[in-house]
Every structure is written in C-alpha cells, then in structure tokens.
Amino acid sequence: MGVISIDQPNNGILTAAEQVVVTVFNFGLDTQTNIPISLVVDGVTIAKEIELKDPYQNMGAKLVYEVASKTNDVAGDGTTTATILAQSMIHKGFKAVENGANPVLVREGIELASKEVAKKLLEKSRSVSTSEDIENVATISSGSREVGKIISEAMKKVSQNGVISVDESKGFETELEVVEGMQYDKGYISHYLVSNRETMTIDMENPYVLVTDQKISTIQDILPILEQVVKANKPLMIIADDIENEVTSTLIVNKLRGTFNVVATKAPGFGDQQKEMLNDISVLTGATFYAKDLNMKLSDMSIDDLGTVSKAVIKKDSTTLIGGHGHKEALEKRIQEIESQMKTATSEYDKKRYQERLAK
C-alpha cells in the first residue's frame, strides 16, 4: 500500500483557499473552473466549482467547500472569512503534528480556542436594531447600496423574524412586494422529488395544498384525491404527520414518470403545537384541515378541500408558502387570535412560540 502524505490534502486546501480568498476584497474573479466564465464575489460559489486532478488534493479542496457551505447554511454570509480561518488552522495544525504534537490534543486545543474566540466576539458584538444598521450590513454583504436599502425596507415590513424570499424579476427593476405566506422547518421527504438539482430545491407554481395531521399509511388513502388533481392538471403539495415508505415510493415513481407533479413534507411541530400550525396553514391556503381527532377520512377528500398558494419553495429542511389564497377575513381573525393568546401567555416560551407563528 502507498503512503499518503498530509502535504497532498494540505496542498489542495491551500489551492482552494487561494481561489476563494480574493473575494474578501469584493473583486470579481474569473475562476479556473469547468463552468462558463463569470465574475463572482462569493466564496462558496467558487469553492463549489473547484476540482483538482489529484484525488488527495481534491479531498482537501472539498474540505474547504464543506467549511464554506456550512457557514453559508448557518449564517448566510462570511464564507470567505471562514475559509481563511479554516486554511490557517489546518495548515498550522499539520505543522504542529509534523513537529511531534499529538493530533487528538491539537484538535481539542482548536475546539477550546474556538469557544473562547466565539465568547470574545460575542462580548464585543452589538445588536443590529435600526433600519440604518440593517441597511449598512446588507449593503456590505450584497455589495450594492440599492439591494441593502431594499433589504432594510423588507425587514421593516415583516420584522426580524419574518420570511424574505428572492425571485427573478421579469423586468429590469428590483422591487419589494409583501405577500401573505409562511415558512416552517420541515423539507421534502425524499431528494428524488427534487426538481432543481443545482439548488436541491423544489419550486411549485400555484399548487394545491393538502393539510392533515394524519399518517398516510397506504396510497389508497389519497388515491381518490390524486386522481382528481391529475384531472385538474395542477401540482399537489402534501403536508402530513407522516408518510409510509411505500406511499413515498409510489409518489416518486409516478412523479418521475410524469404522471403527476407532487411533493410531500412532514407536518411541522408536535402534539398541540402541530395542530395549531396546521390550522395556520389551512387558514392561509384555504384548505380544510383533515384532523384525526375528528375521524375525517382522507379517502373522502375532494378537490374543494385543498388549499392553494401562488408559490411553494421546498428545501431539504424548510418549506416556504408564498401568496396563500385563503379568505382574508379568516386570516385576519386567525392573526388576532394568536396576538390575543400571546398577550395572555404566562411563560416566555409560549410568548416566543406565538411570536414565531405570527412572524412565519
């Protein structure tokens, strides 16, 4: 067996980091990748496209991408800074091991130091509260004063806990539009349902929405409503407490065959909280909530029981419903109910939960 030198993955890390680090100056970089030439100032975009011929160097380059990608998922920014820090820690960690240090102790030392650094950063940080602060942060992050101003306006209208989504405009102007919608922390049940492999998301235009807290055990449970949806020639989004693997497989096979366009997510929350959130979704979309407590059979569902939204964006761990078509009066009444419950809540946990429901 051959011996792999730690220099090989280390060189891959260094190569990838050098390509990413130039974006810290906010200059566009004509990256040496297999994609068409483009100017980018985003670290994670560059890191994703780097492929090195040497497999062990490429292993190091992919480690850089993992660092940038996870930072982007958690913070939404700071990918280049994270890459610089990772490259430096890995390089010096290798040096320490080469000089005789115990690799386990080196790792533990890095973890302890990172906690201390995070603690100090939090002590020196200040909260972003004013519209001007938000605009400045957004401007720096996006590299555009216009975008920074629009983000500040959006935050002002939907609050800091609100949901902001970005769509490609059909015109030449960047515009802000506030629509009724919500987001919850559950994504698609299978990646085989994904329509956009590049972003690993599912975008549905004007889908029907089925809402239930029941478990879908067999395809026969929803076969009647599936047949009605196929006749209507519209996509369907299913939100259920749980879905058996057999049902999931049937949905996947039929979607891949083009029989119908369907996606399913598990219902957000648990217990009473789940019921409340599903009621929120039902009011937003205009759907009938098929509750198991009321012994409502899914097989009896008609197309009139389904809700609708203008757009649904489903990711691995989240779902965003945009432009719910529920009755405005019912929606306003639901909001008033949540606001009233929040005022009378006795615990901070309950108040926070109601606030999150209002925001999302």
N, C-alpha and C positions, 0 to 999 in steps of 0.2 A: 504493500500500500504506500502511496506517496504521502508526503508530509505537506500540509497546507500551512504556509507562513501567515502569521497575522498581518504581515505587510500587505497581503493581497486584498482582503476586505477593507483594510485601512486606506489603501490607495483608492479603492472605489468610493469610500466615504469622502475622501478629500476631493476627488474629481467631481462628484455630485455637488458637494458643498460649494466648490468654486463656481459652478454654473449658477447656483441659487443665490450666492452671497451678493452678486452685483445688484440684485433687486432692492437691497437695503437702501440704495441711493435713489430709488424710484426711477431709474433709467430703463428704457425698453431694451431687451436683449434678443438678438437674433440667435436663438438657441440651436445647437447642433443636434437635432433630433430627427426622427423619421416623419414628423408632421409637417405640413406646409409652413413656409416661413411666416412668422408672426411676431409682433412686438408685444412682450408681456412684462409685467412688473410684479407678478405674483409667484412667490417661491414654490408653492405646492404644485402649480401648473407645470413649472419647469422640472421639478423633481419627479413628477409622474411620468414624464416622457423620456427620461434618461435610461438608455440601455447600453451596457458595456459588453464587449465581446468576451472578456474573461469572466467565467461564471462566478468566481470567488470575489472579483472586484465588483461584479454586478450585485452580489449579495450585499456588499457594503453600500452600494448606491441605493438599493431598495430599502435599506435600513433608514437612510436619510429621508426617503419618501414616506415611510411609516411615521417618522417623527413629525414631518410637515403635515401629513394627512390628519393625524390625531389632534394636532394643535388646531388645525382648521376646523375639525368637527366640534371641538370643545369651546374654542374661543372665537372662531371665525376670522381670525387675523393673527399676525405675529409669526407666520410660518418661516420667514427668512431668519428672524431672530432666534427661533427655536432651532433651526438648522445650524446656525453659527455656534450656539451653545453646545449642541449635541456633538458636532465635529470636534470642538475643543476638548470636551470631556472624554470622548472616545480616544482621541489622539494621545492625551496625557495619561489616560488610563492604561493604554497599551505600553507607553513608555515606563510607567510605574511597574507593570508586570514584567517587562523585559529586564528591569533593574532588580528583580527579585521579590517584589511585593506579592502578597497573597491576593489572587483575583477576587476571592469572596469578600475579603476585608476591604478591598478597593471599592467594590460595589456598595457595600454597606456604608462606607465613608461618603460616597457620592450621594446616597439616599439621605443620610443625615444632614449633609451640607445643603442639599436642595431644600429640605424642610426649613432650615434656618434662613436661607436666602428668601424663600417664599414668605416667611414670617416678617422679615425686614422690609420686603417690598410692600406688604400689606400695611405695615406701620407708616410707611412713607406715602402711601397712596391717598388720594382724596376722591370722594364720590363725584360722579358726573350727574349734576342735577338740573342745571339751567339749559334752556334751549341753545344758548350760545356755546356752552360746553359740548353739548351733543353735536352741534354743527362742526365745531373745530375737530373733534375726534373723527367724525365721519369724513370730513374733508381730507384729513391726513391719511386715513385708511383707504379711501377711494381714489385719492389724487385729483379730486375735482371739487371745486367750490360749489358748483351747481348741484352735484349729487349730494354733497354734505348738507346743503340747505334743504333739499327735498326730504332727506332722511330725518332731519331735525323737525320739519313740519309733520312728517308721518308719526314720529314718536309723540309729538304733542297731541295729535288727534286720537291715537289709540292707546296711549300710556306706555310705560316702560315694559309692562307685561303683555302688551298686545302683540299681534302677529303681523309681520310685514313680509310680503312676498314680492318678487320681481318678475315681470313678464316683458317679453319683447314687444315693443310698440310697432303699430302698423304705420305710424307717421314718423316725422323727424323730431318731434318734441318729446322731452321727458316730462311725464305728467304724474300727478298724485291723485289716486282715486280711493275713496273709503267705501268698502262694501261690507255687508253683513257676512260673517264667517266665523270659523273657529278652528282650533288645532288641538289634537290630542296625541299622547305619547304612545301610540301603537302604529306599527307599519304593516306592510304586506306579509301574508302568511307564507309566501314562497317566492324566491327570486325568479322562478320560472315564469311568473306572471309579469315580470318587468318588461316594459315596452321600450325604454331608453337605456340601452346597455352602457352608454358612455357615462351618464349621471346616475345610473341604477335607480331611476325613479319611474313612477307610472303617472302619466298625465291623462286625465279623463275630462272630456268636454261634455257638459250637460248630461251627466249620468243620472240614472235612477239610484235611489239610496234605500236599502233595506235595513231596518233597525230592529234588533231583538237582543234580549238578554238570555236567550235560549241557546243550547248547544245543538248544532246541526249534525245529527248523527248519520243520516243517510241522504243520498241525493234525492230520494223520493220526497223528503221533507220540503224541498224547494223546487222540485221539478215543475209543478204547475206554474209557478211564478216565472221560472226561467223560460218556459215556452211562451208566456205572454210577452216577456221582454224581447225575445227573439223576433216575434211578430212585429213589435214596435220598432225594431231595428235601432235600439239605443243601448249604450253601455250600462252595466249594472255594478254598483258598489255594495258589497255585503258587510255589515257591521254586526258581529255576533259574539256571544260569550266565548264560544269555542267551536272549532270545526274539525270533524274527524278526518284522519289522513285519507281515507277512501274518498270522501267528498272533495277534498283538496285536489287529489289526483285527477278526479273526473273533471273538475273545473279547469285544471291546467291543460289536459288533453284536448278538451273542446275549444279552449282559447287558442292553442297552438294550431288547431285545425281550421280556425276561423269561424267556428260555429256561432260563437258569441264572444263579446268583449266583456270580461268580468274580472273583478279584483275583490279580494276579501281581506278584512283586518279583524283582529280580535277587539272586543269592546274595551274601552279604557276604564280604569278603576276597578274596585272590588266592592261586593256587597251593596249597601245602600248608596254609597258614592257612585257606583257604576250605574245604578238605576237613575240617579239624578242626572248624570252626564248623558246617558242615552235619551232621557227626556229632553235635555237641552238640544241634542242633535235632532230629535224628532220635531221639535218646535221650529228650529232653524230651517230644516229642509221641507217641512210639511208632511213628514212621514207619520204613519200610525206605528206607535211603539208596541211591538208584539211581545208583551210581558208574560213570562212563565207563571207568575203569580195569578194571572187572570185566565190561565188554561187556554190561551189563544194558540191555535194550531197553525204552524207555518204553511201547511199544505192548503189551508183555506184562504191564504193571502191572495188579494187581487192587485192589479196594477195601480188601482186607486189608492192602495195602502202605502205605496212607495213615495218617498220624498224625492226632491230634485235639487241640484246645485248647478251653478254656472260652470264650476270647475272643481276638480279634486286632484290634489297632488299627494301621492303616496310614496313615502320613502321607506327605508329599512326600519326606522324606529319612530316615525311620526307620520301623521296624516293631517293635511290642511284642506278644509272645505271652504270654498270661496263662493259668495253670492247665493246664499240659501234662498229658496223660493217659498218658504213658509209664510203664513199670514203675518203681516206687520203688527197687527193688534195683539196677536198671540205672543209674538216675540217680545214686544214692549212689556206685556204683562209678566212674561217669564223673567225679564230683567228686573222688573220692580220686585218680584217675589224674592229673587236672590239678594237684591240690595236690602230688603227688609230682614231677611234671615241673617245677613252679615251684621246688621246693626244690633240684633238681639243675641248674637252668638256670645257665649261666655268665655270660650277659650281662644287663645291666639291661633291655635291650629285650625279651628273651624273658620275663623275670620280669614285666615290666609287661603283656605280652600275655596271659600266663596269668592274671594278677590280673584283667584286664578280662574274660576269659572266665568266671571264677568269679563276678564281680560281676554280669555281664549275663546 
